[in-house]
Protein backbone atom coordinates (compact mmCIF):
# COMPACT_ATOMS: atom_id res chain seq x y z
CA UNK A 1 0.00 0.00 0.00
CA UNK A 2 1.15 3.53 -0.74
CA UNK A 3 0.42 4.62 2.83
CA UNK A 4 2.76 2.00 4.27
CA UNK A 5 5.59 2.92 1.88
CA UNK A 6 5.06 6.59 2.74
CA UNK A 7 5.53 5.85 6.43
CA UNK A 8 8.67 3.85 5.77
CA UNK A 9 10.17 0.98 7.77
CA UNK A 10 8.97 2.22 11.17
CA UNK A 11 7.40 -1.01 12.42
CA UNK A 12 5.72 0.82 15.33
CA UNK A 13 4.00 3.38 13.10
CA UNK A 14 3.13 0.70 10.59
CA UNK A 15 1.60 -1.47 13.32
CA UNK A 16 -0.48 1.41 14.69
CA UNK A 17 -1.65 2.23 11.16
CA UNK A 18 -2.70 -1.37 10.59
CA UNK A 19 -4.60 -1.35 13.89
CA UNK A 20 -6.45 1.84 12.89
CA UNK A 21 -7.26 0.43 9.45
CA UNK A 22 -8.51 -2.79 11.08
CA UNK A 23 -10.78 -0.80 13.40
CA UNK A 24 -12.14 1.26 10.50
CA UNK A 25 -12.82 -1.89 8.48
CA UNK A 26 -14.54 -3.49 11.48
CA UNK A 27 -16.72 -0.41 12.01
CA UNK A 28 -17.57 -0.34 8.30
CA UNK A 29 -18.55 -4.02 8.47
CA UNK A 30 -20.76 -3.37 11.49
CA UNK A 31 -22.48 -0.47 9.70
CA UNK A 32 -23.17 -2.75 6.73
CA UNK A 33 -24.59 -5.42 9.05
CA UNK A 34 -26.79 -2.80 10.70
CA UNK A 35 -27.90 -1.52 7.28
CA UNK A 36 -26.62 1.94 8.17
N, CA, C and O atoms as a Tripos MOL2 file, in Angstrom:
@<TRIPOS>MOLECULE
protein
  144   143    36     0     0
PROTEIN
NO_CHARGES

@<TRIPOS>ATOM
      1 N           0.8380   -1.2030    0.0000 N.3       1 UNK1
      2 CA          0.0000    0.0000    0.0000 C.3       1 UNK1
      3 C           0.8660    1.2430    0.0000 C.2       1 UNK1
      4 O           1.9520    1.2530    0.5800 O.2       1 UNK1
      5 N           0.3890    2.2850   -0.6470 N.am      2 UNK2
      6 CA          1.1510    3.5280   -0.7390 C.3       2 UNK2
      7 C           1.3430    4.1470    0.6440 C.2       2 UNK2
      8 O           2.3910    4.7260    0.9300 O.2       2 UNK2
      9 N           0.3300    4.0240    1.5000 N.am      3 UNK3
     10 CA          0.4200    4.6190    2.8270 C.3       3 UNK3
     11 C           1.5610    3.9930    3.6170 C.2       3 UNK3
     12 O           2.3070    4.6950    4.3000 O.2       3 UNK3
     13 N           1.6960    2.6720    3.5260 N.am      4 UNK4
     14 CA          2.7590    1.9950    4.2660 C.3       4 UNK4
     15 C           4.1230    2.4510    3.7730 C.2       4 UNK4
     16 O           5.0130    2.7310    4.5770 O.2       4 UNK4
     17 N           4.2960    2.5280    2.4400 N.am      5 UNK5
     18 CA          5.5880    2.9180    1.8850 C.3       5 UNK5
     19 C           5.8920    4.3700    2.2530 C.2       5 UNK5
     20 O           7.0550    4.7420    2.4080 O.2       5 UNK5
     21 N           4.8540    5.1860    2.3930 N.am      6 UNK6
     22 CA          5.0590    6.5910    2.7390 C.3       6 UNK6
     23 C           5.5760    6.7040    4.1720 C.2       6 UNK6
     24 O           6.3990    7.5670    4.4780 O.2       6 UNK6
     25 N           5.0870    5.8280    5.0410 N.am      7 UNK7
     26 CA          5.5350    5.8510    6.4330 C.3       7 UNK7
     27 C           6.9670    5.3560    6.5370 C.2       7 UNK7
     28 O           7.7520    5.8730    7.3330 O.2       7 UNK7
     29 N           7.3050    4.3650    5.7410 N.am      8 UNK8
     30 CA          8.6670    3.8460    5.7740 C.3       8 UNK8
     31 C           8.7560    2.5400    6.5350 C.2       8 UNK8
     32 O           7.7830    1.7900    6.6060 O.2       8 UNK8
     33 N           9.9280    2.2640    7.1090 N.am      9 UNK9
     34 CA         10.1660    0.9820    7.7740 C.3       9 UNK9
     35 C           9.9230    1.0620    9.2790 C.2       9 UNK9
     36 O          10.3610    0.1830   10.0210 O.2       9 UNK9
     37 N           9.2350    2.0960    9.7330 N.am     10 UNK10
     38 CA          8.9700    2.2170   11.1680 C.3      10 UNK10
     39 C           7.9010    1.2000   11.5530 C.2      10 UNK10
     40 O           6.7100    1.4360   11.3510 O.2      10 UNK10
     41 N           8.3280    0.0800   12.1020 N.am     11 UNK11
     42 CA          7.3960   -1.0060   12.4250 C.3      11 UNK11
     43 C           6.3230   -0.5340   13.4100 C.2      11 UNK11
     44 O           5.1750   -0.9700   13.3220 O.2      11 UNK11
     45 N           6.6790    0.3480   14.3430 N.am     12 UNK12
     46 CA          5.7160    0.8220   15.3330 C.3      12 UNK12
     47 C           4.6120    1.6250   14.6510 C.2      12 UNK12
     48 O           3.4290    1.3920   14.9000 O.2      12 UNK12
     49 N           4.9900    2.5600   13.8010 N.am     13 UNK13
     50 CA          4.0000    3.3750   13.1020 C.3      13 UNK13
     51 C           3.1700    2.5040   12.1770 C.2      13 UNK13
     52 O           1.9580    2.6820   12.0590 O.2      13 UNK13
     53 N           3.8300    1.5630   11.5240 N.am     14 UNK14
     54 CA          3.1260    0.6960   10.5870 C.3      14 UNK14
     55 C           2.1190   -0.1700   11.3450 C.2      14 UNK14
     56 O           1.0090   -0.4060   10.8670 O.2      14 UNK14
     57 N           2.5110   -0.6360   12.5250 N.am     15 UNK15
     58 CA          1.6040   -1.4690   13.3170 C.3      15 UNK15
     59 C           0.3910   -0.6520   13.7590 C.2      15 UNK15
     60 O          -0.7420   -1.1250   13.6640 O.2      15 UNK15
     61 N           0.6210    0.5680   14.2420 N.am     16 UNK16
     62 CA         -0.4840    1.4070   14.6950 C.3      16 UNK16
     63 C          -1.4130    1.7170   13.5290 C.2      16 UNK16
     64 O          -2.6320    1.7520   13.6970 O.2      16 UNK16
     65 N          -0.8420    1.9430   12.3420 N.am     17 UNK17
     66 CA         -1.6540    2.2310   11.1590 C.3      17 UNK17
     67 C          -2.5240    1.0290   10.8320 C.2      17 UNK17
     68 O          -3.7100    1.1770   10.5350 O.2      17 UNK17
     69 N          -1.9380   -0.1590   10.8850 N.am     18 UNK18
     70 CA         -2.7020   -1.3710   10.5860 C.3      18 UNK18
     71 C          -3.8260   -1.5540   11.5940 C.2      18 UNK18
     72 O          -4.9170   -1.9980   11.2360 O.2      18 UNK18
     73 N          -3.5630   -1.2110   12.8640 N.am     19 UNK19
     74 CA         -4.6010   -1.3460   13.8870 C.3      19 UNK19
     75 C          -5.7520   -0.3940   13.5970 C.2      19 UNK19
     76 O          -6.9200   -0.7650   13.7180 O.2      19 UNK19
     77 N          -5.4160    0.8500   13.2080 N.am     20 UNK20
     78 CA         -6.4510    1.8380   12.8910 C.3      20 UNK20
     79 C          -7.2630    1.3780   11.6900 C.2      20 UNK20
     80 O          -8.4920    1.4470   11.6960 O.2      20 UNK20
     81 N          -6.5630    0.9040   10.6540 N.am     21 UNK21
     82 CA         -7.2620    0.4260    9.4550 C.3      21 UNK21
     83 C          -8.1720   -0.7400    9.8150 C.2      21 UNK21
     84 O          -9.2950   -0.8290    9.3180 O.2      21 UNK21
     85 N          -7.6980   -1.6310   10.6720 N.am     22 UNK22
     86 CA         -8.5060   -2.7850   11.0760 C.3      22 UNK22
     87 C          -9.7650   -2.3230   11.8020 C.2      22 UNK22
     88 O         -10.8470   -2.8690   11.5840 O.2      22 UNK22
     89 N          -9.6260   -1.3140   12.6690 N.am     23 UNK23
     90 CA        -10.7780   -0.7970   13.4050 C.3      23 UNK23
     91 C         -11.7700   -0.1560   12.4460 C.2      23 UNK23
     92 O         -12.9780   -0.3470   12.5790 O.2      23 UNK23
     93 N         -11.2570    0.6110   11.4710 N.am     24 UNK24
     94 CA        -12.1410    1.2580   10.4970 C.3      24 UNK24
     95 C         -12.8920    0.2110    9.6860 C.2      24 UNK24
     96 O         -14.0920    0.3460    9.4470 O.2      24 UNK24
     97 N         -12.1860   -0.8300    9.2650 N.am     25 UNK25
     98 CA        -12.8200   -1.8910    8.4790 C.3      25 UNK25
     99 C         -13.8780   -2.6050    9.3150 C.2      25 UNK25
    100 O         -14.9420   -2.9590    8.8080 O.2      25 UNK25
    101 N         -13.5810   -2.8140   10.5970 N.am     26 UNK26
    102 CA        -14.5370   -3.4870   11.4770 C.3      26 UNK26
    103 C         -15.7840   -2.6230   11.6520 C.2      26 UNK26
    104 O         -16.9060   -3.1270   11.5960 O.2      26 UNK26
    105 N         -15.5850   -1.3120   11.8650 N.am     27 UNK27
    106 CA        -16.7220   -0.4050   12.0090 C.3      27 UNK27
    107 C         -17.5480   -0.3790   10.7300 C.2      27 UNK27
    108 O         -18.7780   -0.3780   10.7780 O.2      27 UNK27
    109 N         -16.8680   -0.3570    9.5880 N.am     28 UNK28
    110 CA        -17.5700   -0.3420    8.3000 C.3      28 UNK28
    111 C         -18.3920   -1.6160    8.1490 C.2      28 UNK28
    112 O         -19.5240   -1.5710    7.6690 O.2      28 UNK28
    113 N         -17.8290   -2.7490    8.5550 N.am     29 UNK29
    114 CA        -18.5490   -4.0180    8.4650 C.3      29 UNK29
    115 C         -19.7700   -4.0080    9.3690 C.2      29 UNK29
    116 O         -20.8280   -4.5130    8.9930 O.2      29 UNK29
    117 N         -19.6310   -3.4330   10.5640 N.am     30 UNK30
    118 CA        -20.7570   -3.3690   11.4910 C.3      30 UNK30
    119 C         -21.8560   -2.4860   10.9130 C.2      30 UNK30
    120 O         -23.0360   -2.8170   11.0250 O.2      30 UNK30
    121 N         -21.4820   -1.3660   10.2950 N.am     31 UNK31
    122 CA        -22.4780   -0.4740    9.7000 C.3      31 UNK31
    123 C         -23.2370   -1.1990    8.5990 C.2      31 UNK31
    124 O         -24.4490   -1.0360    8.4600 O.2      31 UNK31
    125 N         -22.5140   -2.0080    7.8100 N.am     32 UNK32
    126 CA        -23.1660   -2.7550    6.7350 C.3      32 UNK32
    127 C         -24.1330   -3.7730    7.3310 C.2      32 UNK32
    128 O         -25.2340   -3.9640    6.8150 O.2      32 UNK32
    129 N         -23.7230   -4.4280    8.4190 N.am     33 UNK33
    130 CA        -24.5900   -5.4190    9.0520 C.3      33 UNK33
    131 C         -25.8360   -4.7430    9.6170 C.2      33 UNK33
    132 O         -26.9270   -5.3120    9.5920 O.2      33 UNK33
    133 N         -25.6630   -3.5260   10.1240 N.am     34 UNK34
    134 CA        -26.7930   -2.8010   10.6970 C.3      34 UNK34
    135 C         -27.6360   -2.1240    9.6170 C.2      34 UNK34
    136 O         -28.7050   -1.5880    9.9110 O.2      34 UNK34
    137 N         -27.1630   -2.1460    8.3700 N.am     35 UNK35
    138 CA        -27.8980   -1.5200    7.2820 C.3      35 UNK35
    139 C         -27.7920   -0.0050    7.3200 C.2      35 UNK35
    140 O         -28.6070    0.6980    6.7230 O.2      35 UNK35
    141 N         -26.7690    0.5020    8.0350 N.am     36 UNK36
    142 CA        -26.6210    1.9420    8.1700 C.3      36 UNK36
    143 C         -25.8050    2.5190    7.0650 C.2      36 UNK36
    144 O         -25.5820    3.7290    7.0290 O.2      36 UNK36
@<TRIPOS>BOND
     1     1     2 1
     2     2     3 1
     3     3     4 2
     4     3     5 am
     5     5     6 1
     6     6     7 1
     7     7     8 2
     8     7     9 am
     9     9    10 1
    10    10    11 1
    11    11    12 2
    12    11    13 am
    13    13    14 1
    14    14    15 1
    15    15    16 2
    16    15    17 am
    17    17    18 1
    18    18    19 1
    19    19    20 2
    20    19    21 am
    21    21    22 1
    22    22    23 1
    23    23    24 2
    24    23    25 am
    25    25    26 1
    26    26    27 1
    27    27    28 2
    28    27    29 am
    29    29    30 1
    30    30    31 1
    31    31    32 2
    32    31    33 am
    33    33    34 1
    34    34    35 1
    35    35    36 2
    36    35    37 am
    37    37    38 1
    38    38    39 1
    39    39    40 2
    40    39    41 am
    41    41    42 1
    42    42    43 1
    43    43    44 2
    44    43    45 am
    45    45    46 1
    46    46    47 1
    47    47    48 2
    48    47    49 am
    49    49    50 1
    50    50    51 1
    51    51    52 2
    52    51    53 am
    53    53    54 1
    54    54    55 1
    55    55    56 2
    56    55    57 am
    57    57    58 1
    58    58    59 1
    59    59    60 2
    60    59    61 am
    61    61    62 1
    62    62    63 1
    63    63    64 2
    64    63    65 am
    65    65    66 1
    66    66    67 1
    67    67    68 2
    68    67    69 am
    69    69    70 1
    70    70    71 1
    71    71    72 2
    72    71    73 am
    73    73    74 1
    74    74    75 1
    75    75    76 2
    76    75    77 am
    77    77    78 1
    78    78    79 1
    79    79    80 2
    80    79    81 am
    81    81    82 1
    82    82    83 1
    83    83    84 2
    84    83    85 am
    85    85    86 1
    86    86    87 1
    87    87    88 2
    88    87    89 am
    89    89    90 1
    90    90    91 1
    91    91    92 2
    92    91    93 am
    93    93    94 1
    94    94    95 1
    95    95    96 2
    96    95    97 am
    97    97    98 1
    98    98    99 1
    99    99   100 2
   100    99   101 am
   101   101   102 1
   102   102   103 1
   103   103   104 2
   104   103   105 am
   105   105   106 1
   106   106   107 1
   107   107   108 2
   108   107   109 am
   109   109   110 1
   110   110   111 1
   111   111   112 2
   112   111   113 am
   113   113   114 1
   114   114   115 1
   115   115   116 2
   116   115   117 am
   117   117   118 1
   118   118   119 1
   119   119   120 2
   120   119   121 am
   121   121   122 1
   122   122   123 1
   123   123   124 2
   124   123   125 am
   125   125   126 1
   126   126   127 1
   127   127   128 2
   128   127   129 am
   129   129   130 1
   130   130   131 1
   131   131   132 2
   132   131   133 am
   133   133   134 1
   134   134   135 1
   135   135   136 2
   136   135   137 am
   137   137   138 1
   138   138   139 1
   139   139   140 2
   140   139   141 am
   141   141   142 1
   142   142   143 1
   143   143   144 2
@<TRIPOS>SUBSTRUCTURE
     1 UNK1         2 RESIDUE 1 A UNK
     2 UNK2         6 RESIDUE 1 A UNK
     3 UNK3        10 RESIDUE 1 A UNK
     4 UNK4        14 RESIDUE 1 A UNK
     5 UNK5        18 RESIDUE 1 A UNK
     6 UNK6        22 RESIDUE 1 A UNK
     7 UNK7        26 RESIDUE 1 A UNK
     8 UNK8        30 RESIDUE 1 A UNK
     9 UNK9        34 RESIDUE 1 A UNK
    10 UNK10       38 RESIDUE 1 A UNK
    11 UNK11       42 RESIDUE 1 A UNK
    12 UNK12       46 RESIDUE 1 A UNK
    13 UNK13       50 RESIDUE 1 A UNK
    14 UNK14       54 RESIDUE 1 A UNK
    15 UNK15       58 RESIDUE 1 A UNK
    16 UNK16       62 RESIDUE 1 A UNK
    17 UNK17       66 RESIDUE 1 A UNK
    18 UNK18       70 RESIDUE 1 A UNK
    19 UNK19       74 RESIDUE 1 A UNK
    20 UNK20       78 RESIDUE 1 A UNK
    21 UNK21       82 RESIDUE 1 A UNK
    22 UNK22       86 RESIDUE 1 A UNK
    23 UNK23       90 RESIDUE 1 A UNK
    24 UNK24       94 RESIDUE 1 A UNK
    25 UNK25       98 RESIDUE 1 A UNK
    26 UNK26      102 RESIDUE 1 A UNK
    27 UNK27      106 RESIDUE 1 A UNK
    28 UNK28      110 RESIDUE 1 A UNK
    29 UNK29      114 RESIDUE 1 A UNK
    30 UNK30      118 RESIDUE 1 A UNK
    31 UNK31      122 RESIDUE 1 A UNK
    32 UNK32      126 RESIDUE 1 A UNK
    33 UNK33      130 RESIDUE 1 A UNK
    34 UNK34      134 RESIDUE 1 A UNK
    35 UNK35      138 RESIDUE 1 A UNK
    36 UNK36      142 RESIDUE 1 A UNK
